[in-house]
Amino acid sequence: MIPTFAIVRIGRGGRPGVPLWIPLFLVWVLLLPVVLVLAPLAFAACLAGRVNPYRAWRVFWGLVNGVRGMRVEAAGHRHSVTVRIA
């Protein structure tokens, strides 16, 4: 299943900060027209590079689905940022 939310926390001085929920499903809806326009070009590139288009799509889809559950943390001297994909 594709990720639907990103939870971002920006903290200061050791405090975790307030979570900011970013709805990723709106991003997917906005990217859908771009994907539909670029799909024929990607198909042609797969054929030109002798890559199975079905397998390329499966790998891409697996990468998109693999992002779910990812957590990235970065901390400095005064600030910390945590991004969790749900």
N, C-alpha and C positions, 0 to 999 in steps of 0.2 A: 504494500500500500504506500502511496506517495505521502511525503510529509505534509501536514496541514497547518502546523503552527511553528513559529520560532519564538522562544522565550528568551528575552535579552535582559540581563541585570547589569547595571553599571553602579559599582560601589565606590565609596570613598573612605579612607582611613580605617580599613578593617571591617566596615559595615557592608552587608551583602547588597543593599540597594533594593529598589522597588522593581518587581518584574514588569516588563513591557511585552505584551503578547502581540506578535505580528502574524496576521492571518496569511499563510502562504498559499491557500487555495485561491485567493484573489490574484496572486502573482501567476499561478498556473493558468487562470482564465485569460489574463492579459497576454501570456506567452503563446496561447493556442493559435492565434492567427499567424504569428511568426513561424511557428513550427509547420503549419500547413503550407506556407509559402516556401519554406526551405526544404521541405520533404522531397520534392522532385530533384532538387540539386544534390541532396545527400544520396538519393538513390542512384543518380548518374555518377557521382563520385565513387560509390561502392562498386558499380559496374566497371568503371574505368580502372579502379585499383584492384580488380579481381577479388573483391571481398563479398561474401554472401550478405545481401542487405538484411535478410531476416535475422541472421546471427548478429549483425551490427546493431540492429534495433534491440535485440534481447540484451546485449551487453550494456547499451545505453540505459535501458529500462532498469536493469539490475543496479546500475550506479545510482540512478535517481532514487530507487527504493532503498538502497543501502545507506542513504544519508539519514534516514529516520533513526532516532536514538543517539545521534552524534552529539557530543558535548565538547565545547571548546572554551578553555579558560585562559585568560591572559591577565597578568598582574604586574603592576609597576610599584614605585615607592608610595604613591598616593592614591592610585586608582586601580580598580580591578573590573574586568568585563567577563561575563559568562554568557555564552550563547548555547542554548539547548534546542535541538530540532525534535519536535514531537509529531 
